Amino acid sequence: MQRSANELPASGVPEATATPTPPPTLSKENFTKRQNDRGDPPDPVDRFSSKVDRDRTLPEKKTKELDGYVGFANLPNQVYRKAVKKGFDFTLMVVGESGLGKSTLINSMFLADIYSADYPGPSQRIKKTVQVETSRTLLKENTVNLTLTIVDTPGFGDAVDNSNCWQPIIDYIQSRYEEFLNAESRVNRKTQALDTRVHCCLYFIAPSGHGLKPLDVEFMQRLQDKVNIIPVIAKADTMTPEECAHFKKQILNELAQHKIKIYEFPDTEEDTEGGKLNGKKLKDRVPMAIVGSNTVVEVDGKKIRGRKYPWGVAEVENLEHCDFIALRDMLIRTHLQDLKDVTNNVHYENYRCRKLAGLGQDPKQRASNKNPLAQMEEEKREHDIKMKKMETEMEQVFEMKVKEKKQKLLDSEADLQRRHEQMRKTLEVQIKELEDKRKALEAEKLAWEQSNGVSLEELRRRSLERECPVIRARSATVSRRHSFQHRSECKQQ
């Protein structure tokens, strides 16, 4: 990477022949104006400056020229060496629908495999609910170490019902603020606490060409006062230059219409690496249309990163093809520290003020400072409304239970009736079958008796007499007895 003219040497020691030049300072008026433009909370020192001025009068500041080199001009170099030794940390959140090239852009932006080759594709990463996943990587460039934390949100915008899909993201951002606030509030604080707050959120907009979706508007409205939002148009190579320019204007108009605040890049006079555009011109390219690629192709004997199509090559690092260079330079090279400052001085301070201001009040009295009678009346109305709501809910539950019980009884009765009817039909069928069999048997019996000239009863009696003599003798005795009784009765008559 090329070193700009105002950067310090790696050694950190000024040359003996060169006169040390103090670093450029920002006037108090410009700094206050910048705070007001951004909505930064006022400096705590400014709140009490008037009181200090009344209590004492500071002596007039005098400027004197030194006769020789003393050494305090080396103070910026000391700060530089200390910062390089400590290292830097930066947390970048990427949010967007699956398949918009988020992981490819991150790898292209930092020239490293932040997402390795075995990282699952969009189809395997689709989640039923929005999840927040983090990955930390230590990047080294010359003597500078950067701890990069990438916060990914798989599942965002991929469900059929995307209601409250932004809530896990808001919870994650506020949990990082809460963690940092707790670390600051400890009695024994660490000297080098890791800053895990989200410094920037890259929001990927699908290249539909029809403006922002309702989900895009709702997400940015919910998070505009919690994190630095930078909207980018994904896969810009799917649109013509005219379509891309029209799409950018449409997005800016909708952002202004819905009063959505995004991160505004401060003006800078530093040029890009290519030296073609300065910061003011790059600022006009927002929202930036980007193309990401980790593939190296050869064009006119030069190896470049791009995407090859049958009609040509879309060069990633060509400002005429996309805004990748502009996004990378403004996000990393010129405004990375400003993103961290805005996060600390604006978003974190707002969260801290709200958090600490709410600790000393009762949760029911934080919203308003009403008099006790009005507060009691309002609480009574709320209680009555709550009781009526509970009664209505209980009645609905009771009616639902009664309906369920009635339906259960009706179903049971219908089942019993069905089983009874089925058994009745089965019995009728069996009775009919038995009746048919009985009639068939009677017909066979009658036909046999007619064909043989003897009845079955007579045949049964004869067979019994042949088989048992006792029975035959008894039958003869019974016959004689009956005949004797018959003769006696006749004589008596």
C-alpha positions in Angstrom: 0.0 0.0 0.0 1.3 3.4 -0.9 2.0 5.9 2.0 0.5 9.3 1.7 2.5 12.5 2.3 1.1 13.3 5.7 1.6 9.8 7.2 4.4 9.3 9.7 7.5 7.1 9.0 7.5 3.6 10.4 10.5 4.4 12.6 8.6 7.2 14.4 11.7 9.4 14.7 11.9 12.7 12.8 14.9 13.4 10.7 17.6 15.7 12.2 17.6 18.2 9.3 13.8 18.5 9.0 11.8 20.9 11.1 9.0 19.0 12.9 5.6 20.1 11.7 2.8 20.0 14.3 -0.2 17.9 13.2 -3.2 19.8 11.8 -5.8 20.7 14.4 -9.5 21.2 14.1 -10.8 24.5 15.5 -13.4 24.5 18.3 -16.0 26.2 16.1 -15.6 23.6 13.3 -15.7 20.8 15.7 -18.8 22.1 17.4 -20.4 22.7 14.0 -19.6 19.1 13.0 -21.2 17.9 16.2 -24.3 19.8 15.6 -24.6 18.7 12.0 -24.3 15.0 13.0 -26.5 15.3 16.1 -23.6 14.4 18.5 -24.3 14.9 22.2 -22.7 18.1 23.5 -19.3 17.9 25.0 -19.4 17.6 28.8 -16.7 20.3 29.1 -18.9 22.8 27.2 -21.7 22.3 29.7 -19.6 23.8 32.5 -17.4 26.1 30.5 -19.5 29.2 31.3 -19.3 28.4 35.0 -15.6 28.0 34.9 -15.2 31.3 33.0 -17.2 33.0 35.8 -15.3 31.4 38.6 -11.8 32.3 37.3 -10.2 34.2 34.4 -7.5 32.4 32.6 -4.4 34.3 31.7 -4.0 35.4 28.1 -2.2 32.8 26.0 1.1 34.0 24.5 2.9 32.6 21.6 6.7 32.3 21.7 9.2 31.0 19.3 11.8 28.5 20.5 15.4 29.0 19.9 16.1 25.3 19.3 14.5 21.9 19.1 13.0 20.8 22.4 11.3 17.6 21.5 7.5 17.9 22.2 6.9 18.0 18.5 7.7 14.3 18.6 4.5 13.8 20.6 2.5 12.7 17.5 5.2 10.1 16.8 4.8 8.8 20.4 1.1 8.5 19.9 1.7 6.7 16.6 4.0 4.2 18.1 1.7 3.5 21.0 -1.3 3.0 18.7 0.6 0.7 16.3 1.9 -1.4 19.3 -1.6 -1.7 20.7 -3.2 -2.5 17.4 -6.7 -1.6 16.1 -10.1 -3.2 16.1 -13.0 -2.8 13.8 -16.4 -4.4 13.7 -18.3 -4.6 10.4 -21.8 -5.9 10.1 -23.2 -7.1 6.8 -27.0 -7.4 6.4 -28.9 -8.4 3.3 -30.8 -11.2 1.7 -29.0 -14.4 0.8 -27.2 -14.6 -2.5 -26.3 -10.9 -2.8 -22.5 -11.5 -2.6 -21.8 -10.3 1.0 -19.1 -12.9 1.7 -17.5 -12.3 -1.7 -17.4 -8.5 -1.2 -15.7 -8.9 2.3 -13.0 -11.1 0.9 -12.5 -8.7 -2.0 -12.4 -5.7 0.2 -9.7 -6.9 2.6 -7.8 -9.1 0.1 -8.0 -12.0 2.4 -10.1 -15.2 2.8 -12.3 -13.9 5.6 -14.8 -16.4 4.4 -12.9 -19.6 3.5 -13.6 -21.8 0.6 -15.5 -24.3 2.7 -18.0 -21.7 3.8 -21.5 -23.0 2.8 -23.3 -21.4 -0.1 -26.4 -19.3 0.1 -28.7 -22.3 -0.3 -27.1 -24.1 2.7 -27.1 -20.9 4.8 -30.8 -20.2 4.6 -32.2 -20.2 8.2 -35.8 -20.3 9.4 -35.1 -17.4 11.7 -32.6 -14.6 11.7 -29.4 -15.5 13.5 -26.3 -13.4 14.3 -22.9 -15.0 13.7 -19.5 -13.4 14.3 -16.0 -14.2 13.1 -12.8 -12.5 14.2 -9.7 -12.3 12.0 -6.3 -10.7 12.7 -5.1 -8.8 9.6 -1.5 -7.5 9.3 -0.4 -4.8 6.9 3.2 -3.6 7.2 3.5 -3.1 10.9 -0.2 -2.4 11.6 -2.4 -5.1 13.1 -6.2 -4.9 12.7 -8.5 -7.2 14.5 -11.5 -7.4 12.1 -14.8 -8.7 13.4 -17.4 -9.6 10.8 -21.0 -9.9 12.0 -23.1 -11.9 9.6 -26.9 -12.2 9.7 -28.0 -15.4 7.8 -31.7 -15.8 7.3 -32.5 -12.0 7.1 -35.2 -11.4 4.5 -35.4 -15.0 3.4 -38.6 -16.0 5.3 -42.2 -15.8 4.0 -43.1 -13.6 7.0 -40.3 -11.2 7.8 -42.0 -9.5 10.7 -39.5 -8.4 13.4 -36.6 -10.0 11.5 -34.5 -7.0 12.5 -35.1 -7.5 16.3 -32.2 -10.1 16.7 -29.9 -7.5 15.0 -31.0 -4.7 17.3 -30.6 -7.0 20.4 -27.1 -7.8 19.3 -26.0 -4.2 18.8 -27.5 -3.1 22.1 -25.9 -6.1 23.9 -22.5 -4.9 22.7 -23.2 -1.4 24.0 -24.3 -2.9 27.3 -21.2 -5.0 27.5 -19.0 -2.0 26.8 -20.9 0.1 29.4 -20.5 -2.6 32.0 -16.8 -2.7 31.3 -16.5 1.0 31.8 -18.5 1.0 35.0 -16.3 -1.6 36.8 -14.2 -0.6 39.7 -11.2 -2.4 38.3 -11.2 -1.6 34.6 -9.0 -3.2 32.1 -6.6 -0.8 30.4 -7.1 -2.4 27.0 -10.7 -3.5 26.8 -11.7 -5.0 23.5 -14.1 -2.8 21.6 -16.8 -5.2 20.2 -19.3 -2.4 19.4 -20.6 -2.5 15.8 -18.9 0.4 14.0 -20.5 0.1 10.6 -23.4 -1.8 9.0 -23.2 -2.5 5.3 -26.8 -3.0 4.1 -27.1 -4.7 0.8 -29.9 -3.7 -1.5 -31.1 -6.1 -4.2 -30.6 -4.7 -7.7 -34.3 -4.8 -8.5 -34.3 -1.3 -10.2 -37.6 -0.5 -8.5 -36.5 1.3 -5.4 -36.4 0.1 -1.8 -38.5 -2.7 -0.5 -40.7 -2.2 2.5 -38.3 -4.4 4.5 -35.4 -2.1 3.5 -37.2 1.0 4.7 -38.3 -0.6 7.9 -34.8 -2.0 8.7 -33.0 1.3 8.2 -35.7 3.2 10.1 -35.2 0.9 13.1 -31.4 1.0 13.1 -30.6 4.5 11.9 -30.0 5.8 15.5 -28.1 2.7 16.7 -25.4 2.1 14.1 -23.7 3.7 11.1 -25.6 2.5 8.1 -24.0 2.5 4.6 -26.4 1.2 1.9 -24.8 -0.5 -1.1 -26.3 -1.8 -4.3 -25.3 -5.4 -4.7 -24.4 -7.1 -8.0 -24.3 -3.8 -9.9 -23.1 -5.8 -13.0 -26.7 -6.9 -13.6 -27.7 -3.3 -14.5 -26.7 -0.9 -17.3 -25.0 2.4 -16.3 -28.3 4.3 -17.0 -30.3 1.9 -14.9 -27.8 2.0 -12.1 -27.8 5.9 -12.1 -31.6 6.0 -12.1 -31.7 3.4 -9.3 -29.3 5.5 -7.1 -31.5 8.6 -7.5 -34.6 6.6 -6.7 -33.0 5.2 -3.5 -31.8 8.7 -2.4 -35.3 10.1 -3.0 -36.9 7.4 -0.9 -34.3 7.8 1.9 -35.2 11.5 2.0 -38.9 10.8 1.8 -38.8 8.4 4.8 -36.3 10.7 6.7 -33.8 7.9 7.0 -30.4 9.0 8.2 -27.4 7.1 6.8 -23.7 7.6 7.5 -22.5 10.7 5.8 -18.8 10.6 4.7 -17.1 13.8 5.9 -15.3 15.8 3.2 -11.6 14.9 2.7 -9.0 16.0 0.2 -7.2 12.7 0.1 -7.1 11.1 -3.3 -7.9 7.4 -4.0 -5.1 5.0 -4.8 -5.7 5.5 -8.5 -5.6 9.2 -8.0 -8.7 9.7 -10.2 -11.2 11.0 -7.7 -11.0 12.8 -4.4 -13.2 12.4 -1.4 -15.8 15.0 -2.4 -16.4 13.3 -5.8 -16.5 9.9 -4.2 -19.1 11.1 -1.7 -21.4 11.8 -4.7 -21.5 8.1 -5.6 -23.5 7.1 -2.6 -25.3 4.7 -2.5 -22.4 2.8 -4.0 -23.0 0.1 -6.6 -20.5 -2.7 -6.1 -19.3 -5.9 -7.7 -17.3 -8.4 -5.8 -15.1 -11.2 -7.2 -12.2 -13.3 -6.0 -11.4 -14.5 -9.5 -8.3 -13.2 -11.4 -8.8 -12.9 -15.1 -6.4 -11.6 -17.8 -7.4 -8.6 -20.0 -5.0 -7.2 -22.5 -2.1 -8.9 -20.9 -3.0 -7.6 -17.4 -4.3 -9.7 -14.5 -7.2 -8.1 -12.8 -10.0 -9.1 -10.5 -13.3 -9.3 -12.2 -16.2 -11.3 -13.5 -16.0 -12.7 -17.0 -19.1 -12.7 -19.2 -19.6 -13.6 -22.9 -19.9 -9.9 -23.7 -16.9 -8.7 -21.7 -15.3 -8.5 -18.2 -16.7 -6.5 -15.3 -13.6 -5.2 -13.5 -14.0 -5.0 -9.8 -11.3 -2.3 -9.3 -12.5 0.0 -12.1 -14.5 3.0 -11.2 -16.1 3.0 -14.6 -17.6 -0.4 -13.9 -18.6 -0.2 -10.3 -17.9 1.7 -7.0 -15.9 -1.0 -5.3 -12.7 1.2 -5.1 -14.7 4.1 -3.8 -16.3 2.0 -1.1 -13.1 0.4 0.0 -11.1 3.6 0.1 -13.8 5.6 2.0 -14.6 2.7 4.4 -11.1 1.6 5.2 -8.5 4.1 4.0 -10.0 7.4 4.9 -13.0 7.1 7.2 -12.4 4.0 9.3 -11.4 6.0 12.4 -14.3 8.4 11.8 -16.8 5.5 11.8 -15.4 4.5 15.2 -15.6 8.0 16.5 -19.2 8.5 15.5 -20.1 5.1 17.0 -18.5 6.2 20.3 -19.5 9.8 20.4 -23.0 9.5 19.0 -24.6 6.1 19.0 -23.0 4.8 22.2 -23.4 8.1 24.0 -27.1 8.1 23.2 -27.5 4.6 24.5 -25.4 5.4 27.6 -27.5 8.5 28.3 -30.8 6.7 27.9 -29.5 3.8 30.0 -28.2 5.9 32.9 -31.1 8.3 32.9 -33.5 5.4 33.3 -31.7 3.8 36.2 -32.8 6.4 38.8 -36.5 6.4 37.9 -39.3 4.0 38.4 -40.1 2.2 35.2 -43.7 3.4 35.4 -42.7 7.1 35.8 -39.9 7.3 33.1 -42.3 8.1 30.3 -43.8 11.3 31.8 -43.6 13.5 34.9 -47.4 13.8 35.7 -48.8 14.8 39.0 -49.8 11.9 41.4 -53.6 12.3 41.0 -53.4 12.2 37.2 -50.9 9.3 37.4 -53.4 7.4 39.7 -56.3 8.1 37.4 -54.3 6.8 34.4 -53.2 3.7 36.3 -56.8 3.1 37.4 -58.0 3.4 33.7 -55.2 1.1 32.6 -56.1 -1.4 35.4 -59.8 -1.3 34.4 -58.9 -1.8 30.7 -56.6 -4.7 31.7 -59.3 -6.3 33.8 -61.9 -6.0 31.1 -59.4 -7.5 28.7 -58.7 -10.4 31.0 -62.5 -11.0 31.5 -63.0 -11.0 27.8 -60.1 -13.4 27.3 -61.4 -15.6 30.1 -64.9 -15.6 28.5 -63.5 -16.5 25.2 -61.4 -19.3 26.7 -64.5 -20.6 28.6 -66.6 -20.5 25.4 -63.9 -22.2 23.5 -63.6 -25.0 26.2 -67.4 -25.4 26.2 -67.4 -25.7 22.4 -64.6 -28.2 22.5 -66.4 -30.3 25.1 -69.7 -30.2 23.1 -67.9 -31.1 20.0 -66.2 -34.0 21.7 -69.5 -35.3 23.1 -71.2 -34.9 19.7 -68.3 -36.8 18.1 -68.5 -39.5 20.7 -72.3 -39.8 20.2 -71.9 -40.0 16.5 -69.3 -42.7 16.9 -71.5 -44.7 19.2 -74.4 -44.3 16.8 -72.3 -45.4 13.9 -71.0 -48.4 15.8 -74.6 -49.4 16.8 -75.8 -49.1 13.3 -72.9 -51.2 12.0 -73.6 -53.9 14.6 -77.3 -53.9 13.8 -76.6 -54.4 10.2 -74.2 -57.2 10.9 -76.8 -59.0 13.1 -79.5 -58.6 10.4 -77.1 -60.1 7.9 -76.3 -63.0 10.2 -80.1 -63.6 11.0 -80.9 -63.7 7.3 -78.1 -66.1 6.6 -79.3 -68.4 9.4 -82.9 -68.2 8.2 -81.8 -69.1 4.7 -79.8 -72.1 6.0 -82.8 -73.3 8.1 -85.2 -73.1 5.1 -82.7 -75.0 3.0 -82.4 -77.6 5.6 -86.2 -78.0 5.9 -86.5 -78.4 2.2 -83.7 -81.0 2.1 -85.4 -82.9 5.0 -88.8 -82.9 3.3 -87.3 -84.0 0.0 -85.4 -86.9 1.7 -88.5 -88.1 3.5 -90.6 -88.1 0.3 -87.9 -90.0 -1.6 -87.4 -92.6 1.2 -91.0 -93.0 2.4 -90.2 -92.6 6.0 -89.8 -89.7 8.3 -86.7 -88.8 10.2 -88.4 -89.2 13.6 -89.4 -92.8 12.7 -86.0 -93.6 11.4 -84.3 -92.2 14.5 -86.6 -94.4 16.7 -85.8 -97.5 14.7 -82.1 -96.9 14.9 -82.3 -96.4 18.7 -84.2 -99.7 19.1 -81.7 -101.6 17.1 -78.8 -100.2 19.0 -80.2 -100.7 22.6 -82.2 -103.8 23.6 -83.1 -102.3 27.0 -84.7 -99.4 25.3 -86.6 -101.8 23.0 -87.8 -103.9 26.0 -88.8 -100.8 27.9 -90.6 -99.6 24.8 -92.5 -102.9 24.6 -93.4 -102.8 28.3 -94.6 -99.3 28.0 -96.7 -100.3 25.0 -98.2 -103.3 26.8 -98.9 -101.1 29.9 -100.6 -98.5 27.7 -102.7 -101.2 26.0 -103.7 -102.8 29.4 -104.7 -99.4 30.8 -106.7 -98.8 27.7 -108.6 -102.1 28.0 -109.3 -101.4 31.7 -110.8 -98.1 31.0 -112.9 -99.7 28.3 -114.4 -102.3 30.7 -115.1 -99.7 33.4 -117.1 -97.8 30.8 
